[in-house]
Amino acid sequence: MYQNKVTLTPQEILEKEFKIDTRGYRLKEVDQFLDVIIGDYEQFFNIINSLEQEKADLLGEIMKLKQELRNMKTNVEIAKKTSDTPEVTNVDIMRRLARLEKMVYGHDERD
């Protein structure tokens, strides 16, 4: 992906030849510096490739999880439609318990 936006490859840097002038740079220093640049480029390409692979893996996992979520939502909807009993909440249970206490003890426990 990013390789299309990068102008030079490590191989192109390695094979680049400069014209020598009488007052030019020291060739050894230029070669050493270009070696460092080549190493960096190779490292950048390796990092980019590993990140692209990680991105592809994560996108695959996201798609799998989205499918699982859709399946679970479908299962919940089916379960809601097929269950004949109404949904019971904690509030409903507390009200029933309060009514039972009232019936058993004959008065409201909150007094």
mmCIF file of the C-alpha atoms, coordinates in Angstrom:
data_MODEL
# 
_entry.id   MODEL 
# 
loop_
_atom_site.group_PDB 
_atom_site.id 
_atom_site.type_symbol 
_atom_site.label_atom_id 
_atom_site.label_alt_id 
_atom_site.label_comp_id 
_atom_site.label_asym_id 
_atom_site.label_entity_id 
_atom_site.label_seq_id 
_atom_site.pdbx_PDB_ins_code 
_atom_site.Cartn_x 
_atom_site.Cartn_y 
_atom_site.Cartn_z 
_atom_site.occupancy 
_atom_site.B_iso_or_equiv 
_atom_site.pdbx_formal_charge 
_atom_site.auth_seq_id 
_atom_site.auth_comp_id 
_atom_site.auth_asym_id 
_atom_site.auth_atom_id 
_atom_site.pdbx_PDB_model_num 
ATOM 1   C CA . MET A 1 1   ? 0.000   0.000   0.000   1.00 0.00 ? 1   MET A CA 1 
ATOM 2   C CA . TYR A 1 2   ? 2.604   2.535   1.075   1.00 0.00 ? 2   TYR A CA 1 
ATOM 3   C CA . GLN A 1 3   ? 5.241   1.187   -1.288  1.00 0.00 ? 3   GLN A CA 1 
ATOM 4   C CA . ASN A 1 4   ? 3.444   2.967   -4.147  1.00 0.00 ? 4   ASN A CA 1 
ATOM 5   C CA . LYS A 1 5   ? 3.964   6.300   -2.399  1.00 0.00 ? 5   LYS A CA 1 
ATOM 6   C CA . VAL A 1 6   ? 7.662   5.806   -1.596  1.00 0.00 ? 6   VAL A CA 1 
ATOM 7   C CA . THR A 1 7   ? 9.986   7.053   -4.314  1.00 0.00 ? 7   THR A CA 1 
ATOM 8   C CA . LEU A 1 8   ? 13.099  5.004   -3.560  1.00 0.00 ? 8   LEU A CA 1 
ATOM 9   C CA . THR A 1 9   ? 13.622  1.387   -2.665  1.00 0.00 ? 9   THR A CA 1 
ATOM 10  C CA . PRO A 1 10  ? 16.623  0.160   -0.702  1.00 0.00 ? 10  PRO A CA 1 
ATOM 11  C CA . GLN A 1 11  ? 17.966  -1.435  -3.884  1.00 0.00 ? 11  GLN A CA 1 
ATOM 12  C CA . GLU A 1 12  ? 17.720  1.852   -5.828  1.00 0.00 ? 12  GLU A CA 1 
ATOM 13  C CA . ILE A 1 13  ? 19.619  3.671   -3.099  1.00 0.00 ? 13  ILE A CA 1 
ATOM 14  C CA . LEU A 1 14  ? 22.274  0.963   -3.100  1.00 0.00 ? 14  LEU A CA 1 
ATOM 15  C CA . GLU A 1 15  ? 22.730  1.102   -6.877  1.00 0.00 ? 15  GLU A CA 1 
ATOM 16  C CA . LYS A 1 16  ? 22.727  4.915   -7.189  1.00 0.00 ? 16  LYS A CA 1 
ATOM 17  C CA . GLU A 1 17  ? 25.978  6.252   -8.620  1.00 0.00 ? 17  GLU A CA 1 
ATOM 18  C CA . PHE A 1 18  ? 27.062  9.852   -8.407  1.00 0.00 ? 18  PHE A CA 1 
ATOM 19  C CA . LYS A 1 19  ? 29.349  11.683  -10.773 1.00 0.00 ? 19  LYS A CA 1 
ATOM 20  C CA . ILE A 1 20  ? 32.705  12.416  -9.229  1.00 0.00 ? 20  ILE A CA 1 
ATOM 21  C CA . ASP A 1 21  ? 33.897  15.993  -9.283  1.00 0.00 ? 21  ASP A CA 1 
ATOM 22  C CA . THR A 1 22  ? 37.379  17.169  -8.381  1.00 0.00 ? 22  THR A CA 1 
ATOM 23  C CA . ARG A 1 23  ? 35.983  18.945  -5.331  1.00 0.00 ? 23  ARG A CA 1 
ATOM 24  C CA . GLY A 1 24  ? 33.321  16.354  -4.504  1.00 0.00 ? 24  GLY A CA 1 
ATOM 25  C CA . TYR A 1 25  ? 32.359  14.622  -1.299  1.00 0.00 ? 25  TYR A CA 1 
ATOM 26  C CA . ARG A 1 26  ? 34.361  11.836  0.291   1.00 0.00 ? 26  ARG A CA 1 
ATOM 27  C CA . LEU A 1 27  ? 33.008  8.671   -1.295  1.00 0.00 ? 27  LEU A CA 1 
ATOM 28  C CA . LYS A 1 28  ? 33.492  6.597   1.855   1.00 0.00 ? 28  LYS A CA 1 
ATOM 29  C CA . GLU A 1 29  ? 31.363  8.992   3.939   1.00 0.00 ? 29  GLU A CA 1 
ATOM 30  C CA . VAL A 1 30  ? 28.631  9.082   1.285   1.00 0.00 ? 30  VAL A CA 1 
ATOM 31  C CA . ASP A 1 31  ? 28.614  5.272   1.068   1.00 0.00 ? 31  ASP A CA 1 
ATOM 32  C CA . GLN A 1 32  ? 28.402  4.912   4.865   1.00 0.00 ? 32  GLN A CA 1 
ATOM 33  C CA . PHE A 1 33  ? 25.529  7.374   5.051   1.00 0.00 ? 33  PHE A CA 1 
ATOM 34  C CA . LEU A 1 34  ? 23.689  5.663   2.199   1.00 0.00 ? 34  LEU A CA 1 
ATOM 35  C CA . ASP A 1 35  ? 24.158  2.319   3.999   1.00 0.00 ? 35  ASP A CA 1 
ATOM 36  C CA . VAL A 1 36  ? 22.379  3.792   7.038   1.00 0.00 ? 36  VAL A CA 1 
ATOM 37  C CA . ILE A 1 37  ? 19.575  5.090   4.812   1.00 0.00 ? 37  ILE A CA 1 
ATOM 38  C CA . ILE A 1 38  ? 19.237  1.675   3.130   1.00 0.00 ? 38  ILE A CA 1 
ATOM 39  C CA . GLY A 1 39  ? 18.981  -0.006  6.536   1.00 0.00 ? 39  GLY A CA 1 
ATOM 40  C CA . ASP A 1 40  ? 16.277  2.439   7.591   1.00 0.00 ? 40  ASP A CA 1 
ATOM 41  C CA . TYR A 1 41  ? 14.310  1.878   4.394   1.00 0.00 ? 41  TYR A CA 1 
ATOM 42  C CA . GLU A 1 42  ? 14.464  -1.878  4.833   1.00 0.00 ? 42  GLU A CA 1 
ATOM 43  C CA . GLN A 1 43  ? 13.279  -1.488  8.424   1.00 0.00 ? 43  GLN A CA 1 
ATOM 44  C CA . PHE A 1 44  ? 10.438  0.816   7.324   1.00 0.00 ? 44  PHE A CA 1 
ATOM 45  C CA . PHE A 1 45  ? 9.296   -1.677  4.692   1.00 0.00 ? 45  PHE A CA 1 
ATOM 46  C CA . ASN A 1 46  ? 9.364   -4.497  7.261   1.00 0.00 ? 46  ASN A CA 1 
ATOM 47  C CA . ILE A 1 47  ? 7.364   -2.418  9.758   1.00 0.00 ? 47  ILE A CA 1 
ATOM 48  C CA . ILE A 1 48  ? 4.832   -1.417  7.118   1.00 0.00 ? 48  ILE A CA 1 
ATOM 49  C CA . ASN A 1 49  ? 4.407   -5.009  5.939   1.00 0.00 ? 49  ASN A CA 1 
ATOM 50  C CA . SER A 1 50  ? 3.901   -6.321  9.464   1.00 0.00 ? 50  SER A CA 1 
ATOM 51  C CA . LEU A 1 51  ? 1.400   -3.539  10.242  1.00 0.00 ? 51  LEU A CA 1 
ATOM 52  C CA . GLU A 1 52  ? -0.492  -4.252  7.031   1.00 0.00 ? 52  GLU A CA 1 
ATOM 53  C CA . GLN A 1 53  ? -0.679  -7.934  8.008   1.00 0.00 ? 53  GLN A CA 1 
ATOM 54  C CA . GLU A 1 54  ? -1.834  -7.037  11.514  1.00 0.00 ? 54  GLU A CA 1 
ATOM 55  C CA . LYS A 1 55  ? -4.457  -4.704  10.051  1.00 0.00 ? 55  LYS A CA 1 
ATOM 56  C CA . ALA A 1 56  ? -5.739  -7.449  7.752   1.00 0.00 ? 56  ALA A CA 1 
ATOM 57  C CA . ASP A 1 57  ? -5.917  -9.892  10.680  1.00 0.00 ? 57  ASP A CA 1 
ATOM 58  C CA . LEU A 1 58  ? -7.797  -7.377  12.835  1.00 0.00 ? 58  LEU A CA 1 
ATOM 59  C CA . LEU A 1 59  ? -10.236 -6.561  10.039  1.00 0.00 ? 59  LEU A CA 1 
ATOM 60  C CA . GLY A 1 60  ? -10.922 -10.276 9.628   1.00 0.00 ? 60  GLY A CA 1 
ATOM 61  C CA . GLU A 1 61  ? -11.527 -10.597 13.351  1.00 0.00 ? 61  GLU A CA 1 
ATOM 62  C CA . ILE A 1 62  ? -13.847 -7.574  13.315  1.00 0.00 ? 62  ILE A CA 1 
ATOM 63  C CA . MET A 1 63  ? -15.873 -9.100  10.489  1.00 0.00 ? 63  MET A CA 1 
ATOM 64  C CA . LYS A 1 64  ? -16.099 -12.388 12.391  1.00 0.00 ? 64  LYS A CA 1 
ATOM 65  C CA . LEU A 1 65  ? -17.234 -10.613 15.578  1.00 0.00 ? 65  LEU A CA 1 
ATOM 66  C CA . LYS A 1 66  ? -19.808 -8.558  13.673  1.00 0.00 ? 66  LYS A CA 1 
ATOM 67  C CA . GLN A 1 67  ? -21.232 -11.752 12.208  1.00 0.00 ? 67  GLN A CA 1 
ATOM 68  C CA . GLU A 1 68  ? -21.359 -13.349 15.664  1.00 0.00 ? 68  GLU A CA 1 
ATOM 69  C CA . LEU A 1 69  ? -23.122 -10.255 17.016  1.00 0.00 ? 69  LEU A CA 1 
ATOM 70  C CA . ARG A 1 70  ? -25.709 -10.406 14.229  1.00 0.00 ? 70  ARG A CA 1 
ATOM 71  C CA . ASN A 1 71  ? -26.276 -14.088 14.956  1.00 0.00 ? 71  ASN A CA 1 
ATOM 72  C CA . MET A 1 72  ? -26.655 -13.429 18.680  1.00 0.00 ? 72  MET A CA 1 
ATOM 73  C CA . LYS A 1 73  ? -29.138 -10.595 18.075  1.00 0.00 ? 73  LYS A CA 1 
ATOM 74  C CA . THR A 1 74  ? -31.131 -12.894 15.830  1.00 0.00 ? 74  THR A CA 1 
ATOM 75  C CA . ASN A 1 75  ? -31.079 -15.611 18.494  1.00 0.00 ? 75  ASN A CA 1 
ATOM 76  C CA . VAL A 1 76  ? -32.252 -13.146 21.148  1.00 0.00 ? 76  VAL A CA 1 
ATOM 77  C CA . GLU A 1 77  ? -35.097 -11.962 18.951  1.00 0.00 ? 77  GLU A CA 1 
ATOM 78  C CA . ILE A 1 78  ? -36.134 -15.557 18.268  1.00 0.00 ? 78  ILE A CA 1 
ATOM 79  C CA . ALA A 1 79  ? -35.975 -16.358 21.981  1.00 0.00 ? 79  ALA A CA 1 
ATOM 80  C CA . LYS A 1 80  ? -38.102 -13.305 22.839  1.00 0.00 ? 80  LYS A CA 1 
ATOM 81  C CA . LYS A 1 81  ? -40.725 -14.241 20.260  1.00 0.00 ? 81  LYS A CA 1 
ATOM 82  C CA . THR A 1 82  ? -40.881 -17.896 21.316  1.00 0.00 ? 82  THR A CA 1 
ATOM 83  C CA . SER A 1 83  ? -41.016 -17.344 25.081  1.00 0.00 ? 83  SER A CA 1 
ATOM 84  C CA . ASP A 1 84  ? -44.572 -17.224 26.440  1.00 0.00 ? 84  ASP A CA 1 
ATOM 85  C CA . THR A 1 85  ? -43.612 -15.824 29.826  1.00 0.00 ? 85  THR A CA 1 
ATOM 86  C CA . PRO A 1 86  ? -43.282 -12.069 30.218  1.00 0.00 ? 86  PRO A CA 1 
ATOM 87  C CA . GLU A 1 87  ? -39.892 -10.672 31.078  1.00 0.00 ? 87  GLU A CA 1 
ATOM 88  C CA . VAL A 1 88  ? -39.368 -10.449 34.839  1.00 0.00 ? 88  VAL A CA 1 
ATOM 89  C CA . THR A 1 89  ? -37.223 -7.666  36.258  1.00 0.00 ? 89  THR A CA 1 
ATOM 90  C CA . ASN A 1 90  ? -35.773 -7.101  39.708  1.00 0.00 ? 90  ASN A CA 1 
ATOM 91  C CA . VAL A 1 91  ? -38.435 -4.468  40.348  1.00 0.00 ? 91  VAL A CA 1 
ATOM 92  C CA . ASP A 1 92  ? -41.172 -7.027  39.663  1.00 0.00 ? 92  ASP A CA 1 
ATOM 93  C CA . ILE A 1 93  ? -39.548 -9.492  42.058  1.00 0.00 ? 93  ILE A CA 1 
ATOM 94  C CA . MET A 1 94  ? -39.234 -6.824  44.783  1.00 0.00 ? 94  MET A CA 1 
ATOM 95  C CA . ARG A 1 95  ? -42.921 -5.890  44.428  1.00 0.00 ? 95  ARG A CA 1 
ATOM 96  C CA . ARG A 1 96  ? -43.975 -9.527  44.657  1.00 0.00 ? 96  ARG A CA 1 
ATOM 97  C CA . LEU A 1 97  ? -41.790 -10.027 47.707  1.00 0.00 ? 97  LEU A CA 1 
ATOM 98  C CA . ALA A 1 98  ? -43.271 -6.948  49.371  1.00 0.00 ? 98  ALA A CA 1 
ATOM 99  C CA . ARG A 1 99  ? -46.814 -8.230  48.704  1.00 0.00 ? 99  ARG A CA 1 
ATOM 100 C CA . LEU A 1 100 ? -45.929 -11.640 50.136  1.00 0.00 ? 100 LEU A CA 1 
ATOM 101 C CA . GLU A 1 101 ? -44.430 -10.069 53.257  1.00 0.00 ? 101 GLU A CA 1 
ATOM 102 C CA . LYS A 1 102 ? -47.579 -7.989  53.671  1.00 0.00 ? 102 LYS A CA 1 
ATOM 103 C CA . MET A 1 103 ? -49.713 -11.106 53.392  1.00 0.00 ? 103 MET A CA 1 
ATOM 104 C CA . VAL A 1 104 ? -47.534 -13.185 55.758  1.00 0.00 ? 104 VAL A CA 1 
ATOM 105 C CA . TYR A 1 105 ? -46.873 -10.576 58.416  1.00 0.00 ? 105 TYR A CA 1 
ATOM 106 C CA . GLY A 1 106 ? -50.152 -8.746  58.029  1.00 0.00 ? 106 GLY A CA 1 
ATOM 107 C CA . HIS A 1 107 ? -48.582 -5.307  57.769  1.00 0.00 ? 107 HIS A CA 1 
ATOM 108 C CA . ASP A 1 108 ? -46.161 -3.237  55.659  1.00 0.00 ? 108 ASP A CA 1 
ATOM 109 C CA . GLU A 1 109 ? -42.508 -3.939  56.621  1.00 0.00 ? 109 GLU A CA 1 
ATOM 110 C CA . ARG A 1 110 ? -41.515 -0.349  55.833  1.00 0.00 ? 110 ARG A CA 1 
ATOM 111 C CA . ASP A 1 111 ? -43.366 1.009   58.938  1.00 0.00 ? 111 ASP A CA 1 
# 
